[in-house]
């Protein structure tokens, strides 16, 4: 959920004035504008994350666009609806207009045709739903906030949507250990607001935080903006409660940082995208809320300068460095054009956003100032601005967090989320621009430089098979050739599952398929997603 940017410039006045930086980092605001083959089914609608492209657009059925055949699952009958209505009174959705929102991803790129959505409130209810579906051979699509970017959160055909929206209770929080236990449907931003009142934060931050659910974050092993500082969910999630395909509940909801008894089963479900079980509750280790946060938004004249800035930043800021993001000038052009946000640092081919988080503002500001002075005097950075108060920090973060939203206003978006050696990160963007030429509207690159994660995005006026063929599998071959991963944090979902072999050997894929067959022998959980079909 972005915050409109008023184009502020807000340096650390007292320190920078002594260093004579005010000419390069003026304080005054710029004054620029502000802003923010299945059964038939409904058209795509708006999602809570951000407004989509203007105008109501019909999204092609995934099954028709990709020429898919429905697997031999049972179809809903009157007796099924009667059972679910008895089990979940008032929480069974069959209205096509309401279902429309949940059959389409928020990118408006894939569309299923589910005729039923269920809204359980407890693990016991999820267990009864899945036990019934397993016995009836009814396919199920688990869904959280529906903010996924690879088509993993919506049906492909008529799978029953199992929503965690009403599973939104905080179970416990221990202020001594910092361990939070909550249901899977808690919205990330709401969790963070609750924790901030206790002096803590969630070790995860995403642009979709106003809509995404913590269970979905765990199911996709979401990375986000704080990974550089706090690591991935594989390290911070301590325990899970999961309901398996046959309805049996697995209680591994531990609140221990150390437990060396047997296999670490929770790791099977982190990043499994709802294909092995439905996560119903999460235990997660939360860090204390930093007492001092600073944000620097800087301009660089080349990607080589961006890399040097990162190296210098990591060496000089050390333990207080919490984020290092980069974006190219095309990203900023789209944010300004479509969202009317103001970029306070103009005229640079690349921009970096650096966040520091610590416990001593004087110490942190001194370290940041020393870094900025060196970066400017050595020519790594040519312009920039700094924010220290919450409002201005949010304004600057919105320039980065709302790039995805700006892209959706630019046309149909082909999205790629890649891990690459940091030195090679932007070469793919350059090569893709050269390859596509005028066939693409825009080719942009941005991402989490601190952990080698590139978000490559290509826009066109509308979906095109020929453009997709020019992008894929080239983008995956390029990534594999440079020892990268085809999915850094978004997962595989529906769109990327057939390309998993570019990142995993056949032996690993076969073992994953064996896990799937063991835990979900009928294949009812989130079918058509994550793994290529086993023969």
C-alpha positions as CSV (number, residue, x, y, z in Angstrom):
1,X,0.0,0.0,0.0
2,X,1.9,3.0,-1.2
3,X,1.9,6.5,0.2
4,X,1.8,9.5,-2.2
5,X,5.1,11.2,-2.4
6,X,5.3,15.0,-2.1
7,X,8.8,15.1,-3.4
8,X,10.5,16.0,-0.1
9,X,14.1,16.4,0.5
10,X,15.0,16.0,4.1
11,X,18.7,15.6,4.9
12,X,20.2,15.1,8.3
13,X,20.5,18.9,8.6
14,X,22.9,19.4,11.5
15,X,25.5,16.9,10.4
16,X,25.3,17.6,6.7
17,X,25.4,21.3,7.1
18,X,28.8,21.0,8.7
19,X,30.0,18.9,5.8
20,X,28.7,21.4,3.3
21,X,26.3,19.0,1.6
22,X,23.2,21.2,1.5
23,X,23.8,22.3,-2.1
24,X,23.7,18.7,-3.3
25,X,20.9,17.6,-0.9
26,X,18.5,20.6,-0.6
27,X,15.9,20.5,2.1
28,X,13.0,22.3,0.3
29,X,10.3,20.2,-1.3
30,X,10.2,20.2,-5.0
31,X,6.6,21.3,-5.1
32,X,5.6,18.8,-7.7
33,X,2.3,17.0,-7.8
34,X,1.1,14.3,-5.4
35,X,-1.0,11.2,-5.7
36,X,-1.5,6.5,-5.0
37,X,-12.0,-25.3,-21.1
38,X,-13.9,-25.0,-17.8
39,X,-17.3,-23.7,-17.0
40,X,-18.0,-20.0,-17.7
41,X,-16.9,-17.4,-15.2
42,X,-16.9,-13.6,-14.5
43,X,-14.5,-11.0,-15.7
44,X,-11.5,-9.8,-13.6
45,X,-12.1,-7.3,-10.8
46,X,-10.0,-5.0,-8.6
47,X,-8.0,-6.4,-5.7
48,X,-7.3,-4.7,-2.4
49,X,-3.5,-4.4,-3.1
50,X,-3.8,-1.5,-5.5
51,X,-6.1,-0.3,-8.2
52,X,-5.6,-2.0,-11.4
53,X,-5.5,-0.5,-14.9
54,X,-8.2,1.9,-15.6
55,X,-11.4,0.5,-17.2
56,X,-13.0,-2.8,-16.8
57,X,-11.1,-5.5,-18.7
58,X,-12.1,-9.0,-19.6
59,X,-9.3,-11.4,-18.6
60,X,-8.9,-14.5,-20.8
61,X,-9.6,-17.8,-19.1
62,X,-6.3,-19.4,-18.1
63,X,-7.5,-22.8,-19.4
64,X,-8.2,-21.3,-22.9
65,X,-5.2,-19.0,-23.1
66,X,-2.8,-21.9,-22.3
67,X,-4.8,-24.7,-24.0
68,X,-5.2,-26.8,-20.8
69,X,-7.3,-29.9,-20.0
70,X,-9.1,-30.2,-16.8
71,X,-7.9,-33.1,-14.6
72,X,-10.5,-35.7,-13.7
73,X,-11.7,-34.2,-10.4
74,X,-15.3,-34.4,-9.3
75,X,-17.6,-31.5,-10.0
76,X,-19.7,-29.8,-7.4
77,X,-23.2,-31.2,-6.8
78,X,-26.1,-30.0,-4.7
79,X,-25.2,-32.3,-1.8
80,X,-21.8,-30.7,-1.6
81,X,-23.2,-27.2,-1.2
82,X,-25.6,-28.5,1.5
83,X,-22.7,-30.0,3.4
84,X,-20.6,-26.8,3.3
85,X,-23.5,-24.6,4.2
86,X,-24.2,-26.7,7.3
87,X,-20.5,-26.7,8.2
88,X,-19.9,-23.0,7.5
89,X,-23.2,-21.1,7.9
90,X,-23.0,-17.7,6.3
91,X,-19.5,-18.3,5.0
92,X,-20.2,-20.1,1.7
93,X,-19.9,-17.8,-1.3
94,X,-21.7,-18.8,-4.6
95,X,-22.6,-15.4,-6.0
96,X,-20.8,-15.1,-9.4
97,X,-20.3,-11.4,-9.0
98,X,-18.5,-11.8,-5.6
99,X,-16.5,-14.8,-6.9
100,X,-15.3,-12.7,-9.8
101,X,-12.8,-10.9,-7.5
102,X,-11.2,-14.1,-6.3
103,X,-11.0,-16.0,-9.7
104,X,-8.7,-13.3,-11.1
105,X,-5.2,-12.4,-9.9
106,X,-4.6,-8.7,-9.2
107,X,-2.4,-8.4,-12.2
108,X,-5.4,-9.4,-14.3
109,X,-3.2,-12.0,-16.1
110,X,-4.9,-15.3,-15.2
111,X,-8.5,-16.3,-14.5
112,X,-10.2,-19.4,-13.2
113,X,-13.9,-20.2,-13.0
114,X,-14.6,-21.4,-9.4
115,X,-18.2,-21.5,-8.5
116,X,-17.6,-21.8,-4.7
117,X,-15.6,-20.1,-2.1
118,X,-15.4,-21.3,1.5
119,X,-14.4,-19.1,4.5
120,X,-13.4,-21.2,7.5
121,X,-12.4,-19.6,10.8
122,X,-10.7,-22.5,12.6
123,X,-8.2,-25.3,11.8
124,X,-11.0,-27.8,12.7
125,X,-13.2,-26.3,10.0
126,X,-10.3,-26.4,7.4
127,X,-9.8,-30.1,8.4
128,X,-13.4,-31.0,7.9
129,X,-13.5,-29.2,4.5
130,X,-10.4,-31.0,3.2
131,X,-11.5,-34.3,4.6
132,X,-14.8,-34.0,2.7
133,X,-13.1,-32.7,-0.5
134,X,-10.6,-35.6,-0.4
135,X,-13.3,-38.2,-0.1
136,X,-15.3,-36.6,-2.9
137,X,-12.1,-35.9,-5.1
138,X,-12.9,-32.2,-5.3
139,X,-10.0,-29.9,-6.1
140,X,-9.2,-27.1,-3.7
141,X,-7.4,-23.7,-4.3
142,X,-6.1,-22.3,-1.0
143,X,-6.1,-18.5,-1.2
144,X,-4.8,-15.8,1.2
145,X,-4.7,-12.1,0.1
146,X,-4.4,-13.0,-3.6
147,X,-1.4,-10.8,-4.1
148,X,0.7,-13.4,-5.8
149,X,2.5,-12.6,-9.1
150,X,2.9,-16.1,-10.7
151,X,-0.8,-17.2,-10.9
152,X,-0.5,-19.5,-7.9
153,X,-3.3,-18.0,-5.9
154,X,-6.3,-18.3,-8.2
155,X,-8.0,-21.4,-9.7
156,X,-7.1,-22.6,-13.2
157,X,-10.5,-24.3,-13.7
158,X,-13.3,-24.7,-11.2
159,X,-11.3,-25.6,-8.0
160,X,-13.0,-24.7,-4.7
161,X,-11.5,-21.5,-3.3
162,X,-10.5,-22.0,0.3
163,X,-10.0,-18.5,1.7
164,X,-8.1,-17.8,5.0
165,X,-9.6,-14.3,5.2
166,X,-11.5,-15.0,8.4
167,X,-8.6,-16.8,10.1
168,X,-7.2,-13.6,11.3
169,X,-6.6,-14.0,15.1
170,X,-3.4,-13.4,17.0
171,X,-3.0,-16.4,19.3
172,X,-0.2,-15.2,21.5
173,X,2.9,-12.9,21.7
174,X,5.8,-13.3,24.1
175,X,7.5,-10.0,24.7
176,X,10.5,-11.7,26.2
177,X,11.3,-14.0,23.3
178,X,9.7,-11.9,20.6
179,X,7.7,-14.9,19.3
180,X,4.4,-14.3,17.7
181,X,1.8,-17.1,17.1
182,X,-1.1,-16.2,14.9
183,X,-3.6,-17.6,12.4
184,X,-2.6,-17.8,8.7
185,X,-5.1,-15.1,7.6
186,X,-3.6,-12.2,9.5
187,X,-2.8,-9.4,7.2
188,X,0.9,-8.6,7.3
189,X,0.5,-4.8,7.8
190,X,-2.0,-5.4,10.7
191,X,0.4,-7.8,12.3
192,X,3.2,-5.2,12.1
193,X,0.9,-2.5,13.6
194,X,0.1,-4.8,16.5
195,X,3.8,-5.7,17.1
196,X,4.9,-2.0,16.9
197,X,2.7,-1.3,19.9
198,X,4.7,-4.0,21.7
199,X,8.1,-2.6,20.5
200,X,8.6,-5.2,17.8
201,X,8.2,-5.7,14.0
202,X,7.5,-8.5,11.6
203,X,10.8,-9.6,10.0
204,X,9.2,-9.3,6.6
205,X,8.1,-6.2,4.6
206,X,6.4,-6.2,1.2
207,X,4.8,-3.7,-1.1
208,X,1.6,-5.8,-0.8
209,X,1.6,-5.7,3.0
210,X,-1.8,-4.1,3.2
211,X,-3.4,-7.1,1.6
212,X,-1.2,-10.2,1.8
213,X,-1.7,-12.8,4.5
214,X,1.1,-14.2,6.7
215,X,0.1,-17.7,5.8
216,X,0.4,-16.9,2.1
217,X,3.8,-15.2,2.8
218,X,5.0,-18.4,4.4
219,X,3.5,-20.7,1.8
220,X,5.4,-18.8,-0.9
221,X,8.5,-18.1,1.2
222,X,8.1,-14.4,0.4
223,X,11.4,-12.4,0.6
224,X,10.7,-8.7,0.5
225,X,12.5,-5.6,1.6
226,X,13.9,-6.7,5.0
227,X,15.6,-9.9,3.9
228,X,19.0,-8.3,3.8
229,X,18.7,-7.6,7.5
230,X,16.6,-10.3,9.0
231,X,17.0,-13.2,6.6
232,X,14.3,-15.4,5.0
233,X,11.2,-16.9,6.5
234,X,13.0,-20.3,6.5
235,X,15.0,-18.9,9.4
236,X,12.4,-16.8,11.2
237,X,9.4,-19.2,11.1
238,X,9.7,-21.4,14.1
239,X,6.6,-23.6,13.7
240,X,3.5,-24.2,11.6
241,X,0.1,-25.8,11.9
242,X,-0.9,-27.4,8.6
243,X,-3.9,-29.3,7.4
244,X,-3.0,-32.0,4.9
245,X,-5.0,-33.0,1.8
246,X,-6.9,-35.8,3.6
247,X,-8.0,-33.5,6.4
248,X,-5.5,-34.6,9.0
249,X,-4.0,-31.7,11.1
250,X,-0.3,-31.5,11.6
251,X,0.6,-29.5,14.7
252,X,4.2,-28.4,14.5
253,X,3.4,-25.0,16.0
254,X,6.5,-24.8,18.1
255,X,7.7,-21.6,19.8
256,X,11.2,-22.8,20.3
257,X,14.3,-21.4,18.6
258,X,16.1,-24.7,19.1
259,X,14.5,-28.0,18.5
260,X,16.7,-30.8,17.1
261,X,14.3,-33.7,17.3
262,X,13.9,-35.4,13.9
263,X,13.2,-33.9,10.5
264,X,12.3,-30.2,10.4
265,X,8.9,-30.8,8.8
266,X,7.9,-27.2,8.6
267,X,10.5,-26.6,5.9
268,X,8.4,-28.9,3.6
269,X,5.5,-26.4,3.7
270,X,7.5,-23.1,3.6
271,X,7.5,-22.3,-0.1
272,X,5.2,-25.2,-1.0
273,X,2.6,-22.8,-2.4
274,X,-0.4,-24.7,-1.0
275,X,0.4,-27.9,-2.9
276,X,1.3,-30.1,0.1
277,X,-1.0,-28.7,2.8
278,X,-3.0,-25.6,3.9
279,X,-1.1,-23.5,6.5
280,X,-3.5,-22.5,9.3
281,X,-1.3,-21.0,11.9
282,X,2.3,-19.6,12.1
283,X,4.9,-19.2,14.9
284,X,7.4,-16.5,13.9
285,X,10.4,-14.9,15.6
286,X,10.1,-11.1,15.5
287,X,12.9,-8.6,16.0
288,X,12.6,-5.5,18.2
289,X,11.5,-2.3,16.4
290,X,14.5,-0.1,15.6
291,X,14.6,3.1,17.6
292,X,16.4,5.0,14.8
293,X,15.6,4.6,11.0
294,X,17.2,6.7,8.2
295,X,16.5,6.5,4.5
296,X,18.7,7.7,1.7
297,X,17.5,8.0,-1.9
298,X,20.5,8.5,-4.2
299,X,21.2,8.9,-7.9
300,X,24.0,7.0,-9.7
301,X,25.3,7.5,-13.2
302,X,25.8,3.8,-14.1
303,X,25.1,0.3,-12.8
304,X,28.8,-0.1,-12.1
305,X,28.5,2.9,-9.7
306,X,25.5,1.2,-8.1
307,X,27.6,-1.9,-7.4
308,X,30.5,0.2,-6.0
309,X,28.0,2.1,-3.8
310,X,26.7,-1.2,-2.5
311,X,30.2,-2.4,-1.7
312,X,31.0,0.8,0.1
313,X,27.7,0.9,1.9
314,X,28.0,-2.6,3.2
315,X,31.5,-2.0,4.5
316,X,30.8,1.4,6.1
317,X,27.2,0.8,7.5
318,X,27.7,-2.8,8.6
319,X,25.2,-3.9,11.3
320,X,22.8,-1.0,10.8
321,X,22.2,-1.6,7.0
322,X,18.7,-3.0,6.7
323,X,17.8,-2.5,3.0
324,X,19.6,-1.7,-0.3
325,X,17.2,-1.4,-3.3
326,X,17.9,-0.3,-6.8
327,X,15.7,0.9,-9.7
328,X,16.4,2.2,-13.2
329,X,15.2,5.5,-14.6
330,X,12.5,3.8,-16.6
331,X,10.9,2.7,-13.3
332,X,10.9,6.2,-12.0
333,X,9.4,7.5,-15.3
334,X,6.5,5.1,-14.9
335,X,5.9,5.9,-11.2
336,X,5.8,9.6,-12.1
337,X,3.7,9.2,-15.2
338,X,1.0,6.7,-13.9
339,X,0.9,7.4,-10.2
340,X,1.8,11.1,-10.2
341,X,4.5,10.6,-7.6
342,X,7.4,13.0,-7.4
343,X,11.0,11.9,-7.7
344,X,13.1,14.2,-5.6
345,X,16.3,13.1,-7.3
346,X,16.2,13.5,-11.0
347,X,18.5,13.1,-14.0
348,X,20.2,9.8,-13.0
349,X,20.1,6.5,-15.0
350,X,19.9,4.5,-11.7
351,X,18.6,5.1,-8.2
352,X,19.4,3.4,-4.9
353,X,17.4,3.4,-1.7
354,X,19.3,2.7,1.4
355,X,17.8,2.1,4.8
356,X,19.6,2.0,8.1
357,X,18.0,0.7,11.3
358,X,19.5,0.8,14.7
359,X,19.2,1.7,18.4
360,X,21.2,4.9,18.6
361,X,20.3,7.8,16.3
362,X,23.5,9.7,16.8
363,X,25.6,6.7,16.1
364,X,23.6,5.8,13.0
365,X,23.5,9.3,11.6
366,X,27.3,9.6,12.0
367,X,27.9,6.4,10.1
368,X,25.4,7.3,7.4
369,X,26.9,10.8,7.0
370,X,30.4,9.3,6.7
371,X,29.2,6.9,4.0
372,X,27.4,9.6,2.1
373,X,30.4,12.0,2.2
374,X,32.7,9.3,0.8
375,X,30.1,8.3,-1.9
376,X,29.7,11.9,-3.0
377,X,33.4,12.9,-2.9
378,X,34.4,9.7,-4.8
379,X,31.8,10.3,-7.5
380,X,29.8,7.1,-6.7
381,X,26.7,9.2,-6.1
382,X,25.8,12.4,-7.9
383,X,22.6,13.5,-6.1
384,X,20.3,12.4,-3.3
385,X,18.1,13.1,-0.4
386,X,17.7,11.7,3.1
387,X,14.6,11.1,5.3
388,X,14.5,10.6,9.1
389,X,10.9,11.0,10.1
390,X,8.2,8.4,9.4
391,X,6.1,10.4,7.0
392,X,9.0,11.3,4.7
393,X,10.4,7.8,5.0
394,X,7.1,6.4,3.8
395,X,7.0,8.9,0.9
396,X,10.5,7.8,-0.3
397,X,9.7,4.1,0.1
398,X,6.5,4.6,-2.0
399,X,8.8,5.3,-5.0
400,X,10.1,1.8,-4.7
401,X,7.1,-0.1,-3.4
402,X,4.7,1.2,-6.0
403,X,6.7,0.3,-9.1
404,X,4.6,-2.8,-9.5
405,X,1.4,-0.8,-9.4
406,X,2.8,1.7,-11.9
407,X,3.6,-1.2,-14.3
408,X,0.0,-2.5,-14.2
409,X,-1.1,0.9,-15.6
410,X,1.4,0.7,-18.4
411,X,-0.2,-2.3,-20.1
412,X,0.0,-6.1,-19.9
413,X,3.0,-7.0,-17.7
414,X,5.4,-9.9,-18.2
415,X,7.0,-10.3,-14.8
416,X,10.3,-12.1,-13.9
417,X,11.7,-12.5,-10.4
418,X,15.3,-13.8,-10.7
419,X,18.3,-14.4,-8.5
420,X,21.6,-13.7,-10.1
421,X,25.2,-12.9,-9.2
422,X,25.0,-9.3,-8.1
423,X,27.6,-8.2,-10.7
424,X,25.4,-9.7,-13.5
425,X,22.1,-8.3,-12.2
426,X,21.4,-5.6,-14.8
427,X,23.0,-7.3,-17.8
428,X,19.9,-9.3,-18.4
429,X,17.8,-6.1,-18.6
430,X,20.2,-4.6,-21.2
431,X,20.2,-7.9,-23.2
432,X,16.4,-8.1,-23.1
433,X,15.9,-4.6,-24.3
434,X,18.2,-5.3,-27.2
435,X,16.4,-8.6,-28.0
436,X,12.9,-7.2,-27.9
437,X,13.5,-3.8,-29.5
438,X,10.2,-2.1,-30.4
439,X,8.0,-5.2,-29.8
440,X,7.9,-4.3,-26.1
441,X,6.5,-1.0,-24.7
442,X,9.0,-0.9,-21.7
443,X,11.6,-3.1,-20.3
444,X,12.6,-2.2,-16.7
445,X,14.7,-3.5,-13.9
446,X,14.6,-3.0,-10.2
447,X,15.0,-5.1,-7.1
448,X,16.8,-6.1,-3.9
449,X,20.4,-5.6,-4.8
450,X,21.5,-6.6,-1.3
451,X,20.4,-10.2,-1.9
452,X,20.9,-10.4,-5.7
453,X,17.2,-10.3,-6.6
454,X,16.2,-8.7,-9.9
455,X,12.7,-7.9,-10.9
456,X,12.6,-7.8,-14.7
457,X,9.4,-6.4,-16.0
458,X,8.3,-6.1,-19.7
459,X,5.1,-4.2,-20.6
460,X,3.0,-4.3,-23.8
461,X,-0.3,-2.9,-24.9
462,X,-1.9,-6.3,-24.5
463,X,-1.0,-10.0,-24.1
464,X,0.9,-11.4,-27.1
465,X,1.9,-15.0,-27.7
466,X,4.7,-13.9,-30.0
467,X,6.2,-11.5,-27.5
468,X,6.0,-14.2,-24.8
469,X,7.8,-16.6,-27.2
470,X,10.6,-14.0,-27.6
471,X,10.9,-13.6,-23.8
472,X,10.7,-17.3,-22.8
473,X,12.6,-19.5,-22.6
474,X,15.4,-16.9,-23.4
475,X,15.1,-15.3,-19.9
476,X,15.4,-18.7,-18.2
477,X,18.2,-19.9,-20.4
478,X,20.1,-16.6,-19.7
479,X,19.5,-17.0,-16.0
480,X,20.7,-20.6,-15.9
481,X,23.8,-19.8,-18.0
482,X,24.8,-17.3,-15.3
483,X,24.1,-19.8,-12.4
484,X,20.9,-18.0,-11.2
485,X,17.5,-19.0,-10.1
486,X,14.3,-18.4,-12.2
487,X,12.4,-17.5,-9.0
488,X,14.0,-15.6,-6.2
489,X,10.9,-14.9,-4.1
490,X,7.7,-15.0,-6.0
491,X,7.5,-18.8,-6.3
492,X,6.6,-20.9,-9.4
493,X,2.8,-20.9,-9.3
494,X,1.1,-21.6,-12.5
495,X,3.2,-19.4,-14.8
496,X,6.7,-20.7,-14.0
497,X,6.2,-24.4,-13.1
498,X,7.2,-25.7,-16.5
499,X,10.6,-24.0,-16.3
500,X,11.7,-25.4,-13.0
501,X,14.4,-27.5,-14.7
502,X,16.4,-24.4,-15.4
503,X,17.0,-24.1,-11.6
504,X,16.7,-27.7,-10.3
505,X,18.1,-31.0,-11.5
506,X,15.8,-33.8,-12.6
507,X,16.6,-35.8,-9.5
508,X,15.4,-32.9,-7.3
509,X,12.2,-32.5,-9.3
510,X,11.4,-36.2,-9.1
511,X,11.9,-36.1,-5.3
512,X,9.5,-33.1,-5.1
513,X,6.9,-35.0,-7.1
514,X,7.3,-38.0,-4.7
515,X,6.7,-35.7,-1.7
516,X,3.6,-34.4,-3.5
517,X,2.3,-37.9,-4.3
518,X,2.9,-39.0,-0.7
519,X,1.2,-36.1,1.0
520,X,-1.6,-35.5,-1.6
521,X,-2.0,-38.8,-3.5
522,X,-5.2,-37.5,-5.3
523,X,-3.5,-34.2,-6.2
524,X,-6.5,-32.1,-5.0
525,X,-4.4,-29.3,-3.4
526,X,-3.7,-26.4,-5.7
527,X,-3.5,-28.5,-8.9
528,X,-1.7,-27.3,-12.0
529,X,0.7,-25.3,-9.9
530,X,4.4,-25.3,-8.9
531,X,5.5,-28.7,-10.3
532,X,5.4,-30.1,-13.8
533,X,3.0,-33.0,-14.2
534,X,4.6,-36.3,-13.3
535,X,4.3,-39.1,-15.8
